[in-house]
């Protein structure tokens, strides 16, 4: 009877609250050796984070609920963690959803587990779990931020936290490996290829092509003077074909050299 009267009083006290859907944050339960002082601090941190990340809700903190319910019996009832019980409490205080959780210490580890419960359908909407790999209680504040973010994934985490790091142990952005430094190896390789292509092209111009032109010029001068050509026609024909081949190859190599040089400069 006293329990029902207390909840009824609480509901009446909240009638003047804003029209936005109400979201109640219950006390975080200490388990496995966690001190009540730490659990209370984490509860306050959860309330603050829910108010920051839970956009569109009118958040009722555990301190406000506890202040309205003075009797010890009712405080124990409000500490229940069964979904049906939470739904009953949420309905009594006019909350659309309730957030509850536990903080468990296992050796040098803390495990923070939060649940967001739909009051109307008495079901869990979201769960957030964070494992803190040390007994450093200051790290719990960052864990609270990440855990609440799992309940409201549409919000953005602070830049210092990066991505979420849940029970699976994903690394935060600060712990992600930095990108490898830029390597000039590709640019050096392309410039080297440019040198090779340019050298072969130059060899074609100064070698077979220039040699044929010189031979042909000598033979033409000798024939014009009424003499005998110093090179046989079959030799000139063979050199001519070689010169033609190298002329095509040299043109291609020039194009390759220009392309690889441009690529080498841009990838340097």
Sine and cosine of phi, psi and omega as CSV:
sin_phi,cos_phi,sin_psi,cos_psi,sin_omega,cos_omega
0.00,0.00,-0.76,0.65,0.01,-1.00
-0.88,0.48,-0.61,0.79,0.02,-1.00
-0.88,0.48,-0.70,0.71,-0.02,-1.00
-0.92,0.39,-0.65,0.76,0.02,-1.00
-0.90,0.43,-0.64,0.77,0.00,-1.00
-0.90,0.43,-0.68,0.73,0.01,-1.00
-0.93,0.38,-0.59,0.81,0.04,-1.00
-0.90,0.44,-0.65,0.76,0.04,-1.00
-0.89,0.45,-0.65,0.76,0.02,-1.00
-0.89,0.46,-0.67,0.74,-0.02,-1.00
-0.90,0.43,-0.68,0.74,0.03,-1.00
-0.91,0.42,-0.57,0.82,-0.02,-1.00
-0.93,0.38,-0.37,0.93,-0.06,-1.00
-0.99,-0.17,0.09,1.00,-0.05,-1.00
-0.90,0.43,-0.46,0.89,-0.04,-1.00
-1.00,0.09,0.08,1.00,-0.03,-1.00
-0.94,0.34,0.29,-0.96,-0.01,-1.00
-0.86,0.51,0.34,-0.94,-0.06,-1.00
-0.96,0.28,-0.20,0.98,0.02,-1.00
-0.88,0.47,0.50,-0.86,0.02,-1.00
-0.83,0.56,0.71,-0.71,-0.03,-1.00
-1.00,0.09,0.59,-0.81,0.06,-1.00
-0.74,-0.68,0.87,-0.49,-0.05,-1.00
-0.98,-0.19,0.71,-0.70,0.05,-1.00
-0.96,-0.27,0.91,-0.41,0.00,-1.00
-0.99,0.10,0.17,-0.98,-0.01,-1.00
-0.93,0.37,0.66,-0.76,0.10,-1.00
-0.97,0.24,0.82,-0.58,-0.06,-1.00
-0.99,0.14,0.78,-0.63,0.08,-1.00
-0.99,0.15,0.73,-0.68,0.01,-1.00
-0.66,-0.75,0.35,-0.94,0.10,-1.00
0.88,0.48,0.56,0.83,0.04,-1.00
0.99,-0.10,0.03,1.00,0.06,-1.00
-0.95,0.32,0.72,-0.69,-0.01,-1.00
-0.96,0.27,0.49,-0.87,0.01,-1.00
-0.90,0.43,-0.51,0.86,0.02,-1.00
-0.89,0.45,-0.71,0.70,0.03,-1.00
-0.91,0.42,-0.68,0.74,0.00,-1.00
-0.88,0.48,-0.65,0.76,0.03,-1.00
-0.91,0.42,-0.64,0.77,0.03,-1.00
-0.91,0.42,-0.65,0.76,0.02,-1.00
-0.92,0.40,-0.60,0.80,0.05,-1.00
-0.86,0.52,-0.72,0.69,0.03,-1.00
-0.89,0.46,-0.62,0.78,0.03,-1.00
-0.91,0.42,-0.64,0.77,0.03,-1.00
-0.89,0.45,-0.70,0.72,0.02,-1.00
-0.85,0.53,-0.72,0.69,-0.01,-1.00
-0.89,0.46,-0.69,0.72,-0.02,-1.00
-0.93,0.36,-0.61,0.79,0.03,-1.00
-0.91,0.43,-0.63,0.78,0.04,-1.00
-0.91,0.41,-0.53,0.85,0.01,-1.00
-0.98,0.20,-0.68,0.73,-0.11,-0.99
-1.00,-0.09,-0.47,0.88,-0.04,-1.00
-0.99,0.11,0.96,0.28,-0.04,-1.00
-0.92,0.40,0.61,-0.79,0.06,-1.00
1.00,0.04,0.06,1.00,0.01,-1.00
-0.90,-0.43,0.50,-0.87,0.20,-0.98
-0.99,-0.13,0.96,-0.27,-0.16,-0.99
-1.00,0.04,0.76,-0.65,0.08,-1.00
-0.95,-0.32,0.90,-0.44,-0.03,-1.00
-0.98,0.18,0.34,-0.94,0.01,-1.00
-0.87,0.49,-0.57,0.82,0.02,-1.00
-0.88,0.47,-0.63,0.78,0.03,-1.00
-0.93,0.38,-0.66,0.75,0.01,-1.00
-0.90,0.44,-0.72,0.69,-0.04,-1.00
-0.90,0.44,-0.57,0.82,-0.01,-1.00
-0.92,0.40,-0.47,0.88,-0.02,-1.00
-1.00,0.06,-0.31,0.95,-0.01,-1.00
-0.91,-0.42,0.96,-0.27,-0.15,-0.99
-1.00,-0.04,-0.44,0.90,-0.12,-0.99
-0.98,0.18,0.66,-0.75,-0.08,-1.00
-0.87,0.48,-0.61,0.79,0.00,-1.00
-0.86,0.50,-0.70,0.72,-0.03,-1.00
-0.93,0.36,-0.57,0.82,0.04,-1.00
-0.90,0.43,-0.61,0.79,0.05,-1.00
-0.92,0.40,-0.64,0.77,0.02,-1.00
-0.91,0.42,-0.63,0.78,0.01,-1.00
-0.94,0.35,-0.24,0.97,0.03,-1.00
-1.00,0.01,0.15,0.99,-0.01,-1.00
-0.92,0.39,0.40,-0.92,-0.03,-1.00
-0.82,-0.57,0.13,0.99,0.08,-1.00
-0.98,0.20,0.59,-0.81,-0.08,-1.00
-0.87,0.50,-0.67,0.74,-0.02,-1.00
-0.90,0.43,-0.65,0.76,0.02,-1.00
-0.90,0.43,-0.69,0.72,0.02,-1.00
-0.89,0.46,-0.63,0.77,0.01,-1.00
-0.89,0.45,-0.62,0.78,0.02,-1.00
-0.90,0.43,-0.70,0.72,0.01,-1.00
-0.91,0.42,-0.69,0.72,0.00,-1.00
-0.88,0.48,-0.66,0.75,0.03,-1.00
-0.90,0.43,-0.59,0.81,-0.03,-1.00
-0.92,0.39,-0.57,0.82,-0.02,-1.00
-0.99,-0.13,0.13,0.99,0.06,-1.00
0.95,0.30,0.47,0.88,-0.01,-1.00
-1.00,-0.05,0.67,-0.74,0.07,-1.00
-0.97,0.26,-0.50,0.87,0.02,-1.00
-0.47,-0.88,0.33,-0.94,-0.04,-1.00
-0.76,-0.65,0.60,-0.80,0.10,-0.99
-0.92,-0.40,0.80,-0.60,0.04,-1.00
-0.73,-0.68,0.24,-0.97,-0.01,-1.00
-0.09,-1.00,0.08,-1.00,0.03,-1.00
-0.73,-0.68,0.46,-0.89,0.10,-0.99
-0.81,-0.58,0.92,-0.38,-0.10,-1.00
-0.91,-0.41,0.73,-0.68,0.08,-1.00
-0.97,-0.26,0.80,-0.60,0.02,-1.00
-0.80,-0.60,0.98,-0.18,-0.05,-1.00
0.90,0.43,-0.87,-0.49,0.03,-1.00
-0.99,-0.16,0.29,0.96,-0.02,-1.00
-0.91,-0.41,0.54,-0.84,0.22,-0.98
-0.92,-0.40,0.63,-0.78,0.09,-1.00
-0.84,-0.54,0.91,-0.41,0.01,-1.00
-0.97,-0.23,0.84,-0.54,-0.01,-1.00
-0.81,-0.58,0.83,-0.55,0.01,-1.00
-0.88,-0.48,0.52,-0.85,0.06,-1.00
-0.72,-0.69,0.64,-0.77,0.09,-1.00
-0.93,-0.37,0.89,-0.45,-0.15,-0.99
-0.95,-0.31,0.75,-0.66,0.11,-0.99
-0.98,0.18,0.89,-0.46,-0.08,-1.00
-0.93,0.36,-0.68,0.73,-0.09,-1.00
-0.90,0.43,-0.66,0.75,-0.05,-1.00
-0.98,-0.20,0.01,1.00,0.02,-1.00
0.78,0.63,0.78,0.63,0.02,-1.00
-0.63,-0.78,0.40,-0.92,-0.02,-1.00
-0.99,0.16,0.81,-0.58,0.01,-1.00
-1.00,0.04,-0.76,0.65,-0.05,-1.00
-0.61,-0.79,0.45,-0.89,0.11,-0.99
-0.74,-0.67,0.60,-0.80,0.04,-1.00
-0.74,-0.67,0.76,-0.64,-0.03,-1.00
-0.76,-0.65,0.73,-0.69,0.02,-1.00
-0.74,-0.68,0.71,-0.70,0.08,-1.00
-0.94,-0.35,0.81,-0.59,0.00,-1.00
-0.96,-0.27,0.88,-0.48,-0.15,-0.99
-0.99,0.16,0.43,0.90,0.06,-1.00
-0.36,-0.93,0.21,-0.98,0.05,-1.00
-1.00,0.01,0.21,0.98,0.02,-1.00
-0.95,0.30,0.94,-0.33,-0.12,-0.99
-0.93,0.36,-0.36,0.93,0.04,-1.00
-0.91,0.42,-0.50,0.87,0.01,-1.00
-0.92,0.38,-0.31,0.95,0.00,-1.00
-0.90,0.44,-0.48,0.87,-0.03,-1.00
-0.91,0.42,-0.69,0.72,0.07,-1.00
-0.92,0.40,-0.60,0.80,0.02,-1.00
-0.90,0.44,-0.61,0.79,0.05,-1.00
-0.88,0.47,-0.70,0.72,0.00,-1.00
-0.86,0.51,-0.70,0.71,-0.02,-1.00
-0.94,0.34,-0.63,0.78,-0.01,-1.00
-0.91,0.41,-0.68,0.73,0.03,-1.00
-0.91,0.42,-0.56,0.83,0.03,-1.00
-0.89,0.46,-0.53,0.85,0.05,-1.00
-0.93,0.36,-0.42,0.91,0.08,-1.00
-0.99,0.17,-0.47,0.88,0.01,-1.00
-0.78,-0.63,0.95,0.31,-0.13,-0.99
-0.92,0.39,-0.22,0.97,0.00,-1.00
-0.96,0.27,-0.33,0.94,0.01,-1.00
-0.98,0.21,0.13,-0.99,-0.02,-1.00
-0.94,-0.33,0.68,-0.74,0.09,-1.00
-0.97,0.24,0.46,-0.89,0.13,-0.99
-0.86,0.51,0.51,-0.86,-0.07,-1.00
-0.86,0.51,-0.51,0.86,-0.05,-1.00
-0.93,0.36,-0.35,0.94,-0.03,-1.00
-1.00,-0.09,-0.44,0.90,0.02,-1.00
0.92,0.39,-0.68,-0.74,-0.05,-1.00
-0.98,0.19,0.28,-0.96,0.02,-1.00
-0.92,0.39,0.50,-0.87,0.09,-1.00
-0.77,-0.64,1.00,-0.03,-0.09,-1.00
-1.00,0.03,-0.34,-0.94,-0.06,-1.00
-0.88,0.48,-0.44,0.90,0.00,-1.00
-0.93,0.36,-0.28,0.96,0.12,-0.99
1.00,0.06,0.48,0.88,0.05,-1.00
-0.91,0.41,0.55,-0.83,-0.04,-1.00
-0.98,0.20,0.52,-0.85,0.09,-1.00
-0.97,0.25,0.17,-0.99,-0.04,-1.00
-0.88,0.47,-0.57,0.82,-0.01,-1.00
-0.92,0.40,-0.40,0.92,-0.04,-1.00
-1.00,-0.10,-0.13,0.99,0.00,-1.00
-0.91,0.41,0.62,-0.78,0.01,-1.00
-0.89,0.46,0.67,-0.74,0.01,-1.00
-0.95,0.32,0.52,-0.86,-0.01,-1.00
-0.88,0.48,0.54,-0.84,-0.02,-1.00
-0.90,0.44,0.60,-0.80,0.02,-1.00
-0.88,0.48,0.51,-0.86,-0.04,-1.00
-0.90,0.44,0.70,-0.71,0.00,-1.00
-0.97,-0.23,0.66,-0.75,0.04,-1.00
-1.00,-0.05,0.16,0.99,-0.10,-1.00
-0.88,0.48,-0.68,0.73,-0.02,-1.00
-0.90,0.43,-0.69,0.73,0.01,-1.00
-0.89,0.46,-0.65,0.76,0.03,-1.00
-0.89,0.45,-0.65,0.76,0.00,-1.00
-0.89,0.45,-0.67,0.75,-0.01,-1.00
-0.92,0.38,-0.63,0.78,0.03,-1.00
-0.92,0.39,-0.60,0.80,0.06,-1.00
-0.90,0.43,-0.65,0.76,0.05,-1.00
-0.89,0.45,-0.58,0.82,0.07,-1.00
-0.88,0.48,-0.68,0.73,0.00,-1.00
-0.89,0.45,-0.66,0.75,0.01,-1.00
-0.91,0.42,-0.74,0.68,-0.01,-1.00
-0.89,0.46,-0.68,0.74,0.02,-1.00
-0.91,0.42,-0.61,0.80,0.02,-1.00
-0.91,0.41,-0.68,0.73,0.02,-1.00
-0.91,0.42,-0.64,0.77,0.03,-1.00
-0.89,0.45,-0.66,0.75,0.01,-1.00
-0.91,0.41,-0.61,0.79,0.05,-1.00
-0.89,0.46,-0.64,0.77,0.01,-1.00
-0.89,0.45,-0.61,0.80,-0.02,-1.00
-0.96,0.27,-0.70,0.71,-0.07,-1.00
-1.00,0.06,-0.26,0.97,-0.02,-1.00
-0.99,-0.14,-0.98,-0.20,-0.09,-1.00
-0.83,0.55,-0.70,0.72,-0.06,-1.00
-0.92,0.38,-0.75,0.66,-0.01,-1.00
-0.91,0.42,-0.59,0.80,-0.01,-1.00
-0.91,0.42,-0.69,0.73,0.00,-1.00
-0.90,0.43,-0.71,0.71,-0.01,-1.00
-0.87,0.49,-0.60,0.80,0.03,-1.00
-0.92,0.39,-0.70,0.71,0.01,-1.00
-0.89,0.47,-0.70,0.71,-0.02,-1.00
-0.91,0.43,-0.62,0.78,0.00,-1.00
-0.91,0.42,-0.67,0.74,0.01,-1.00
-0.90,0.43,-0.68,0.73,0.00,-1.00
-0.91,0.40,-0.64,0.77,0.00,-1.00
-0.90,0.43,-0.66,0.75,0.01,-1.00
-0.91,0.41,-0.64,0.77,-0.01,-1.00
-0.91,0.41,-0.68,0.73,0.00,-1.00
-0.92,0.38,-0.59,0.81,0.01,-1.00
-0.91,0.41,-0.53,0.85,0.00,-1.00
-1.00,0.08,0.08,1.00,0.01,-1.00
0.99,0.15,0.25,0.97,0.00,-1.00
-0.99,-0.13,-0.27,-0.96,-0.01,-1.00
-0.97,-0.24,0.70,-0.71,-0.01,-1.00
-0.90,0.43,0.72,-0.69,-0.02,-1.00
-0.94,0.33,-0.25,0.97,-0.02,-1.00
-0.83,-0.56,0.69,-0.73,0.00,-1.00
-0.94,0.34,0.43,-0.90,-0.03,-1.00
-0.89,0.45,-0.61,0.79,0.02,-1.00
-0.90,0.43,-0.61,0.79,0.02,-1.00
-0.93,0.37,-0.67,0.74,0.03,-1.00
-0.90,0.44,-0.62,0.79,0.01,-1.00
-0.90,0.44,-0.67,0.74,0.02,-1.00
-0.91,0.42,-0.70,0.71,0.02,-1.00
-0.91,0.42,-0.55,0.84,0.03,-1.00
-0.90,0.44,-0.70,0.72,0.03,-1.00
-0.90,0.44,-0.65,0.76,0.05,-1.00
-0.89,0.45,-0.67,0.74,0.00,-1.00
-0.90,0.44,-0.63,0.78,0.04,-1.00
-0.89,0.46,-0.70,0.71,0.01,-1.00
-0.87,0.50,-0.73,0.69,0.00,-1.00
-0.93,0.37,-0.45,0.89,0.05,-1.00
-0.92,0.40,-0.68,0.74,0.04,-1.00
-0.92,0.39,-0.72,0.70,-0.01,-1.00
-0.88,0.48,-0.66,0.75,-0.01,-1.00
-0.90,0.44,-0.61,0.79,0.02,-1.00
-0.90,0.43,-0.69,0.72,0.03,-1.00
-0.90,0.44,-0.69,0.73,-0.02,-1.00
-0.90,0.43,-0.56,0.83,0.06,-1.00
-0.90,0.44,-0.69,0.72,0.02,-1.00
-0.89,0.45,-0.68,0.74,0.03,-1.00
-0.89,0.46,-0.68,0.73,-0.02,-1.00
-0.88,0.47,-0.69,0.72,0.00,-1.00
-0.90,0.44,-0.70,0.72,-0.02,-1.00
-0.90,0.44,-0.72,0.70,-0.01,-1.00
-0.93,0.37,-0.53,0.85,0.05,-1.00
-0.91,0.42,-0.69,0.72,0.03,-1.00
-0.89,0.45,-0.69,0.72,0.03,-1.00
-0.89,0.46,-0.65,0.76,0.01,-1.00
-0.90,0.43,-0.60,0.80,-0.01,-1.00
-0.92,0.38,-0.67,0.74,-0.05,-1.00
-0.96,0.26,-0.41,0.91,0.00,-1.00
-1.00,-0.10,0.01,1.00,-0.03,-1.00
-0.91,0.43,0.00,0.00,0.00,0.00
